[in-house]
Amino acid sequence: MRVRFVQGIALLSTGALAGAFGYGAANLVPTFDAVPLDMRLSFHAQLMRMNGITMQGAMGASVLSALALAAMTRGAARRLAGGAGLLALASFLITRLGNVPVNGRIKEWAVTSAPADHAEILARWEAFNHARTGAAFAAFALLILLSLRHGHSVQGPDDKPWVTSSPLDGDRETGRCLSAEAGGGGRAPRFPGRRARAALPWAGGRARGRVVPRRLR
């Protein structure tokens, strides 16, 4: 349960981060280039001031949740989550070391005047913006891949799949896990027929996540 909760937080935060950066790259940056310079500088300075808390918060949540997910899992899930955490960290470092210094200069230009090489500096800001956008989308893609590959089970610290669906619904992998926990040596357990399942007292005949008693086999 904790793994799925952390995985949900990681997906939500990285998805929000990638969406915000993607919207900026696809819509805001072309608009910046289309309006007069003084308007662009004023709007850019105000926008970055508002984004200072929200975007850095999204980046921090993405990094922490993805790395926490990596610490709670094993195998391919750990590698995917760890890669997503490192990519989210890369987007944070690009922002702090690349975009933020340029934002400070733009804020000064908004109240004074832009220097002669302002076009080169603004182009460098856009390059940093594309780089952090790509890192955020890559982090989100890795977490989506993790969810698709481990939709039925996620490797926990004990290297066993955690149950996320019912063996009575035909989930072979979950059935093997339940059988191993019951001492079955990893073999898929035999489950009762439809009539026997209808007689089970729990969940209307659907025993989710439980091993069927031996007397019903």
Phi and psi restraints in degrees (value plus and minus 20) as a CYANA .aco file:
   2 ARG   PHI     -85.6   -45.6
   2 ARG   PSI     -57.7   -17.7
   3 VAL   PHI     -83.5   -43.5
   3 VAL   PSI     -64.4   -24.4
   4 ARG   PHI     -86.2   -46.2
   4 ARG   PSI     -54.9   -14.9
   5 PHE   PHI     -85.3   -45.3
   5 PHE   PSI     -67.2   -27.2
   6 VAL   PHI     -84.1   -44.1
   6 VAL   PSI     -59.0   -19.0
   7 GLN   PHI     -83.1   -43.1
   7 GLN   PSI     -59.0   -19.0
   8 GLY   PHI     -84.7   -44.7
   8 GLY   PSI     -61.3   -21.3
   9 ILE   PHI     -83.7   -43.7
   9 ILE   PSI     -61.3   -21.3
  10 ALA   PHI     -83.6   -43.6
  10 ALA   PSI     -63.9   -23.9
  11 LEU   PHI     -84.1   -44.1
  11 LEU   PSI     -62.3   -22.3
  12 LEU   PHI     -84.6   -44.6
  12 LEU   PSI     -67.5   -27.5
  13 SER   PHI     -89.5   -49.5
  13 SER   PSI     -64.3   -24.3
  14 THR   PHI     -89.3   -49.3
  14 THR   PSI     -54.2   -14.2
  15 GLY   PHI     -85.1   -45.1
  15 GLY   PSI     -62.4   -22.4
  16 ALA   PHI     -83.9   -43.9
  16 ALA   PSI     -60.5   -20.5
  17 LEU   PHI     -84.6   -44.6
  17 LEU   PSI     -68.2   -28.2
  18 ALA   PHI     -83.6   -43.6
  18 ALA   PSI     -58.8   -18.8
  19 GLY   PHI     -85.6   -45.6
  19 GLY   PSI     -61.5   -21.5
  20 ALA   PHI     -86.0   -46.0
  20 ALA   PSI     -66.0   -26.0
  21 PHE   PHI     -85.2   -45.2
  21 PHE   PSI     -59.5   -19.5
  22 GLY   PHI     -84.5   -44.5
  22 GLY   PSI     -60.4   -20.4
  23 TYR   PHI     -83.3   -43.3
  23 TYR   PSI     -61.5   -21.5
  24 GLY   PHI     -83.6   -43.6
  24 GLY   PSI     -63.3   -23.3
  25 ALA   PHI     -89.1   -49.1
  25 ALA   PSI     -54.8   -14.8
  26 ALA   PHI    -106.3   -66.3
  26 ALA   PSI     -45.7    -5.7
  27 ASN   PHI    -142.8  -102.8
  27 ASN   PSI     -68.7   -28.7
  28 LEU   PHI     -91.0   -51.0
  28 LEU   PSI     -65.7   -25.7
  29 VAL   PHI     -82.2   -42.2
  29 VAL   PSI     -65.7   -25.7
  30 PRO   PHI     -81.3   -41.3
  30 PRO   PSI     -53.7   -13.7
  31 THR   PHI     -87.9   -47.9
  31 THR   PSI     -59.7   -19.7
  32 PHE   PHI     -74.7   -34.7
  32 PHE   PSI     -62.3   -22.3
  33 ASP   PHI     -94.4   -54.4
  33 ASP   PSI     -39.6     0.4
  34 ALA   PHI    -110.5   -70.5
  34 ALA   PSI     -42.8    -2.8
  35 VAL   PHI    -113.5   -73.5
  35 VAL   PSI     144.5   184.5
  36 PRO   PHI     -79.4   -39.4
  36 PRO   PSI     135.3   175.3
  37 LEU   PHI     -80.9   -40.9
  37 LEU   PSI     -64.8   -24.8
  38 ASP   PHI     -83.3   -43.3
  38 ASP   PSI     -57.0   -17.0
  39 MET   PHI     -87.1   -47.1
  39 MET   PSI     -61.8   -21.8
  40 ARG   PHI     -81.7   -41.7
  40 ARG   PSI     -63.7   -23.7
  41 LEU   PHI     -84.9   -44.9
  41 LEU   PSI     -63.6   -23.6
  42 SER   PHI     -84.7   -44.7
  42 SER   PSI     -66.4   -26.4
  43 PHE   PHI     -86.9   -46.9
  43 PHE   PSI     -61.1   -21.1
  44 HIS   PHI     -80.4   -40.4
  44 HIS   PSI     -64.1   -24.1
  45 ALA   PHI     -83.3   -43.3
  45 ALA   PSI     -63.2   -23.2
  46 GLN   PHI     -89.4   -49.4
  46 GLN   PSI     -58.6   -18.6
  47 LEU   PHI     -85.3   -45.3
  47 LEU   PSI     -63.0   -23.0
  48 MET   PHI     -87.9   -47.9
  48 MET   PSI     -50.9   -10.9
  49 ARG   PHI     -86.7   -46.7
  49 ARG   PSI     -59.0   -19.0
  50 MET   PHI     -92.5   -52.5
  50 MET   PSI     -53.3   -13.3
  51 ASN   PHI     -97.6   -57.6
  51 ASN   PSI     -33.6     6.4
  52 GLY   PHI     -75.1   -35.1
  52 GLY   PSI     -59.8   -19.8
  53 ILE   PHI    -108.7   -68.7
  53 ILE   PSI     -67.4   -27.4
  54 THR   PHI     -87.0   -47.0
  54 THR   PSI     -66.0   -26.0
  55 MET   PHI     -90.7   -50.7
  55 MET   PSI     -60.7   -20.7
  56 GLN   PHI     -87.8   -47.8
  56 GLN   PSI     -53.5   -13.5
  57 GLY   PHI     -84.5   -44.5
  57 GLY   PSI     -61.5   -21.5
  58 ALA   PHI     -85.4   -45.4
  58 ALA   PSI     -59.5   -19.5
  59 MET   PHI     -86.3   -46.3
  59 MET   PSI     -62.3   -22.3
  60 GLY   PHI     -82.6   -42.6
  60 GLY   PSI     -63.6   -23.6
  61 ALA   PHI     -83.7   -43.7
  61 ALA   PSI     -58.3   -18.3
  62 SER   PHI     -84.4   -44.4
  62 SER   PSI     -65.9   -25.9
  63 VAL   PHI     -83.5   -43.5
  63 VAL   PSI     -71.0   -31.0
  64 LEU   PHI     -85.5   -45.5
  64 LEU   PSI     -63.7   -23.7
  65 SER   PHI     -89.1   -49.1
  65 SER   PSI     -60.0   -20.0
  66 ALA   PHI     -87.2   -47.2
  66 ALA   PSI     -62.0   -22.0
  67 LEU   PHI     -89.1   -49.1
  67 LEU   PSI     -55.1   -15.1
  68 ALA   PHI     -84.1   -44.1
  68 ALA   PSI     -59.6   -19.6
  69 LEU   PHI     -83.5   -43.5
  69 LEU   PSI     -59.2   -19.2
  70 ALA   PHI     -83.5   -43.5
  70 ALA   PSI     -57.9   -17.9
  71 ALA   PHI     -89.8   -49.8
  71 ALA   PSI     -44.5    -4.5
  72 MET   PHI    -113.9   -73.9
  72 MET   PSI     -23.6    16.4
  73 THR   PHI    -143.2  -103.2
  73 THR   PSI    -199.4  -159.4
  74 ARG   PHI    -158.5  -118.5
  74 ARG   PSI     145.5   185.5
  75 GLY   PHI      45.7    85.7
  75 GLY   PSI    -159.7  -119.7
  76 ALA   PHI     -82.5   -42.5
  76 ALA   PSI     -54.7   -14.7
  77 ALA   PHI     -81.8   -41.8
  77 ALA   PSI     -60.3   -20.3
  78 ARG   PHI     -85.1   -45.1
  78 ARG   PSI     -61.8   -21.8
  79 ARG   PHI     -85.9   -45.9
  79 ARG   PSI     -61.4   -21.4
  80 LEU   PHI     -86.2   -46.2
  80 LEU   PSI     -66.2   -26.2
  81 ALA   PHI     -85.9   -45.9
  81 ALA   PSI     -60.4   -20.4
  82 GLY   PHI     -83.9   -43.9
  82 GLY   PSI     -61.0   -21.0
  83 GLY   PHI     -82.5   -42.5
  83 GLY   PSI     -60.3   -20.3
  84 ALA   PHI     -83.6   -43.6
  84 ALA   PSI     -61.0   -21.0
  85 GLY   PHI     -83.2   -43.2
  85 GLY   PSI     -60.7   -20.7
  86 LEU   PHI     -87.7   -47.7
  86 LEU   PSI     -57.5   -17.5
  87 LEU   PHI     -87.5   -47.5
  87 LEU   PSI     -59.9   -19.9
  88 ALA   PHI     -84.0   -44.0
  88 ALA   PSI     -58.4   -18.4
  89 LEU   PHI     -84.1   -44.1
  89 LEU   PSI     -57.8   -17.8
  90 ALA   PHI     -82.2   -42.2
  90 ALA   PSI     -61.2   -21.2
  91 SER   PHI     -83.8   -43.8
  91 SER   PSI     -55.6   -15.6
  92 PHE   PHI     -86.8   -46.8
  92 PHE   PSI     -65.0   -25.0
  93 LEU   PHI     -86.7   -46.7
  93 LEU   PSI     -59.1   -19.1
  94 ILE   PHI     -81.1   -41.1
  94 ILE   PSI     -60.9   -20.9
  95 THR   PHI     -85.3   -45.3
  95 THR   PSI     -67.7   -27.7
  96 ARG   PHI     -89.1   -49.1
  96 ARG   PSI     -60.1   -20.1
  97 LEU   PHI    -112.8   -72.8
  97 LEU   PSI     -40.7    -0.7
  98 GLY   PHI    -129.9   -89.9
  98 GLY   PSI     -77.4   -37.4
  99 ASN   PHI     -97.0   -57.0
  99 ASN   PSI     -61.2   -21.2
 100 VAL   PHI     -81.7   -41.7
 100 VAL   PSI     -64.0   -24.0
 101 PRO   PHI     -79.7   -39.7
 101 PRO   PSI     -58.3   -18.3
 102 VAL   PHI     -88.5   -48.5
 102 VAL   PSI     -56.8   -16.8
 103 ASN   PHI     -79.6   -39.6
 103 ASN   PSI     -58.6   -18.6
 104 GLY   PHI     -82.4   -42.4
 104 GLY   PSI     -59.8   -19.8
 105 ARG   PHI     -89.1   -49.1
 105 ARG   PSI     -59.2   -19.2
 106 ILE   PHI     -82.7   -42.7
 106 ILE   PSI     -57.8   -17.8
 107 LYS   PHI     -81.8   -41.8
 107 LYS   PSI     -57.8   -17.8
 108 GLU   PHI     -89.4   -49.4
 108 GLU   PSI     -59.9   -19.9
 109 TRP   PHI     -84.3   -44.3
 109 TRP   PSI     -51.1   -11.1
 110 ALA   PHI     -84.3   -44.3
 110 ALA   PSI     -46.4    -6.4
 111 VAL   PHI    -125.3   -85.3
 111 VAL   PSI     -29.1    10.9
 112 THR   PHI    -141.2  -101.2
 112 THR   PSI    -127.0   -87.0
 113 SER   PHI    -175.3  -135.3
 113 SER   PSI     134.2   174.2
 114 ALA   PHI     -98.4   -58.4
 114 ALA   PSI     124.3   164.3
 115 PRO   PHI     -94.0   -54.0
 115 PRO   PSI     156.2   196.2
 116 ALA   PHI     -87.8   -47.8
 116 ALA   PSI     -49.9    -9.9
 117 ASP   PHI    -117.1   -77.1
 117 ASP   PSI       7.2    47.2
 118 HIS   PHI     -83.7   -43.7
 118 HIS   PSI     -52.7   -12.7
 119 ALA   PHI     -84.0   -44.0
 119 ALA   PSI     -59.5   -19.5
 120 GLU   PHI     -86.8   -46.8
 120 GLU   PSI     -60.2   -20.2
 121 ILE   PHI     -87.2   -47.2
 121 ILE   PSI     -61.4   -21.4
 122 LEU   PHI     -87.1   -47.1
 122 LEU   PSI     -55.5   -15.5
 123 ALA   PHI     -85.3   -45.3
 123 ALA   PSI     -55.5   -15.5
 124 ARG   PHI     -86.5   -46.5
 124 ARG   PSI     -58.6   -18.6
 125 TRP   PHI     -80.9   -40.9
 125 TRP   PSI     -62.5   -22.5
 126 GLU   PHI     -85.7   -45.7
 126 GLU   PSI     -56.3   -16.3
 127 ALA   PHI     -84.5   -44.5
 127 ALA   PSI     -64.0   -24.0
 128 PHE   PHI     -81.5   -41.5
 128 PHE   PSI     -58.4   -18.4
 129 ASN   PHI     -85.1   -45.1
 129 ASN   PSI     -61.0   -21.0
 130 HIS   PHI     -85.8   -45.8
 130 HIS   PSI     -56.8   -16.8
 131 ALA   PHI     -86.6   -46.6
 131 ALA   PSI     -65.4   -25.4
 132 ARG   PHI     -90.0   -50.0
 132 ARG   PSI     -51.1   -11.1
 133 THR   PHI     -84.5   -44.5
 133 THR   PSI     -64.7   -24.7
 134 GLY   PHI     -82.3   -42.3
 134 GLY   PSI     -59.9   -19.9
 135 ALA   PHI     -84.8   -44.8
 135 ALA   PSI     -60.9   -20.9
 136 ALA   PHI     -85.3   -45.3
 136 ALA   PSI     -62.5   -22.5
 137 PHE   PHI     -86.8   -46.8
 137 PHE   PSI     -57.2   -17.2
 138 ALA   PHI     -85.3   -45.3
 138 ALA   PSI     -60.2   -20.2
 139 ALA   PHI     -82.5   -42.5
 139 ALA   PSI     -63.7   -23.7
 140 PHE   PHI     -84.1   -44.1
 140 PHE   PSI     -59.6   -19.6
 141 ALA   PHI     -84.7   -44.7
 141 ALA   PSI     -59.0   -19.0
 142 LEU   PHI     -84.4   -44.4
 142 LEU   PSI     -59.6   -19.6
 143 LEU   PHI     -90.0   -50.0
 143 LEU   PSI     -54.0   -14.0
 144 ILE   PHI     -84.6   -44.6
 144 ILE   PSI     -63.9   -23.9
 145 LEU   PHI     -80.6   -40.6
 145 LEU   PSI     -60.9   -20.9
 146 LEU   PHI     -79.6   -39.6
 146 LEU   PSI     -63.6   -23.6
 147 SER   PHI     -85.9   -45.9
 147 SER   PSI     -58.5   -18.5
 148 LEU   PHI     -90.5   -50.5
 148 LEU   PSI     -59.2   -19.2
 149 ARG   PHI     -94.1   -54.1
 149 ARG   PSI     -49.6    -9.6
 150 HIS   PHI    -140.0  -100.0
 150 HIS   PSI      21.2    61.2
 151 GLY   PHI     -86.2   -46.2
 151 GLY   PSI     -49.5    -9.5
 152 HIS   PHI    -121.8   -81.8
 152 HIS   PSI     -43.8    -3.8
 153 SER   PHI    -175.7  -135.7
 153 SER   PSI     125.1   165.1
 154 VAL   PHI    -144.3  -104.3
 154 VAL   PSI     112.0   152.0
 155 GLN   PHI     -88.0   -48.0
 155 GLN   PSI     100.8   140.8
 156 GLY   PHI    -109.7   -69.7
 156 GLY   PSI    -197.8  -157.8
 157 PRO   PHI     -80.9   -40.9
 157 PRO   PSI     -43.1    -3.1
 158 ASP   PHI    -110.5   -70.5
 158 ASP   PSI      -9.4    30.6
 159 ASP   PHI      43.4    83.4
 159 ASP   PSI       2.8    42.8
 160 LYS   PHI    -133.9   -93.9
 160 LYS   PSI     123.4   163.4
 161 PRO   PHI     -86.0   -46.0
 161 PRO   PSI     115.8   155.8
 162 TRP   PHI    -105.8   -65.8
 162 TRP   PSI     117.7   157.7
 163 VAL   PHI     -89.4   -49.4
 163 VAL   PSI     108.5   148.5
 164 THR   PHI    -148.5  -108.5
 164 THR   PSI     -22.3    17.7
 165 SER   PHI    -170.8  -130.8
 165 SER   PSI     150.3   190.3
 166 SER   PHI    -107.2   -67.2
 166 SER   PSI     116.2   156.2
 167 PRO   PHI     -87.5   -47.5
 167 PRO   PSI     -43.2    -3.2
 168 LEU   PHI     -91.8   -51.8
 168 LEU   PSI     -34.8     5.2
 169 ASP   PHI    -108.0   -68.0
 169 ASP   PSI     -13.9    26.1
 170 GLY   PHI      72.6   112.6
 170 GLY   PSI      -0.8    39.2
 171 ASP   PHI    -103.2   -63.2
 171 ASP   PSI      81.6   121.6
 172 ARG   PHI     -84.9   -44.9
 172 ARG   PSI     -61.3   -21.3
 173 GLU   PHI     -85.2   -45.2
 173 GLU   PSI     -61.8   -21.8
 174 THR   PHI     -86.8   -46.8
 174 THR   PSI     -58.0   -18.0
 175 GLY   PHI     -80.5   -40.5
 175 GLY   PSI     -61.0   -21.0
 176 ARG   PHI     -83.0   -43.0
 176 ARG   PSI     -59.5   -19.5
 177 CYS   PHI     -83.6   -43.6
 177 CYS   PSI     -64.4   -24.4
 178 LEU   PHI     -85.9   -45.9
 178 LEU   PSI     -58.8   -18.8
 179 SER   PHI     -85.3   -45.3
 179 SER   PSI     -59.4   -19.4
 180 ALA   PHI     -84.4   -44.4
 180 ALA   PSI     -60.4   -20.4
 181 GLU   PHI     -86.1   -46.1
 181 GLU   PSI     -47.4    -7.4
 182 ALA   PHI    -109.2   -69.2
 182 ALA   PSI     -16.1    23.9
 183 GLY   PHI      70.1   110.1
 183 GLY   PSI      -1.1    38.9
 184 GLY   PHI    -107.7   -67.7
 184 GLY   PSI     -18.7    21.3
 185 GLY   PHI      52.4    92.4
 185 GLY   PSI       1.3    41.3
 186 GLY   PHI      68.7   108.7
 186 GLY   PSI     -19.8    20.2
 187 ARG   PHI    -102.4   -62.4
 187 ARG   PSI     125.7   165.7
 188 ALA   PHI     -86.3   -46.3
 188 ALA   PSI     109.0   149.0
 189 PRO   PHI     -93.2   -53.2
 189 PRO   PSI     136.7   176.7
 190 ARG   PHI    -109.1   -69.1
 190 ARG   PSI     115.4   155.4
 191 PHE   PHI    -134.1   -94.1
 191 PHE   PSI     135.2   175.2
 192 PRO   PHI     -88.7   -48.7
 192 PRO   PSI     142.7   182.7
 193 GLY   PHI     -92.0   -52.0
 193 GLY   PSI    -197.5  -157.5
 194 ARG   PHI     -82.5   -42.5
 194 ARG   PSI     -60.4   -20.4
 195 ARG   PHI     -86.8   -46.8
 195 ARG   PSI     -60.8   -20.8
 196 ALA   PHI     -87.2   -47.2
 196 ALA   PSI     -58.4   -18.4
 197 ARG   PHI     -85.2   -45.2
 197 ARG   PSI     -54.8   -14.8
 198 ALA   PHI     -83.7   -43.7
 198 ALA   PSI     -45.0    -5.0
 199 ALA   PHI    -106.1   -66.1
 199 ALA   PSI     -27.2    12.8
 200 LEU   PHI     -86.2   -46.2
 200 LEU   PSI     120.4   160.4
 201 PRO   PHI    -100.4   -60.4
 201 PRO   PSI     -31.7     8.3
 202 TRP   PHI    -129.9   -89.9
 202 TRP   PSI     124.2   164.2
 203 ALA   PHI      33.4    73.4
 203 ALA   PSI      19.6    59.6
 204 GLY   PHI      41.3    81.3
 204 GLY   PSI      14.7    54.7
 205 GLY   PHI      69.0   109.0
 205 GLY   PSI     -18.8    21.2
 206 ARG   PHI    -131.8   -91.8
 206 ARG   PSI      86.9   126.9
 207 ALA   PHI    -113.3   -73.3
 207 ALA   PSI      64.1   104.1
 208 ARG   PHI     -92.6   -52.6
 208 ARG   PSI     103.5   143.5
 209 GLY   PHI      53.7    93.7
 209 GLY   PSI      -2.7    37.3
 210 ARG   PHI    -140.5  -100.5
 210 ARG   PSI     131.0   171.0
 211 VAL   PHI    -104.3   -64.3
 211 VAL   PSI     111.4   151.4
 212 VAL   PHI     -88.8   -48.8
 212 VAL   PSI     115.5   155.5
 213 PRO   PHI     -76.8   -36.8
 213 PRO   PSI     128.9   168.9
 214 ARG   PHI     -82.7   -42.7
 214 ARG   PSI     -51.2   -11.2
 215 ARG   PHI     -88.0   -48.0
 215 ARG   PSI     -38.0     2.0
 216 LEU   PHI    -111.7   -71.7
 216 LEU   PSI     -26.0    14.0
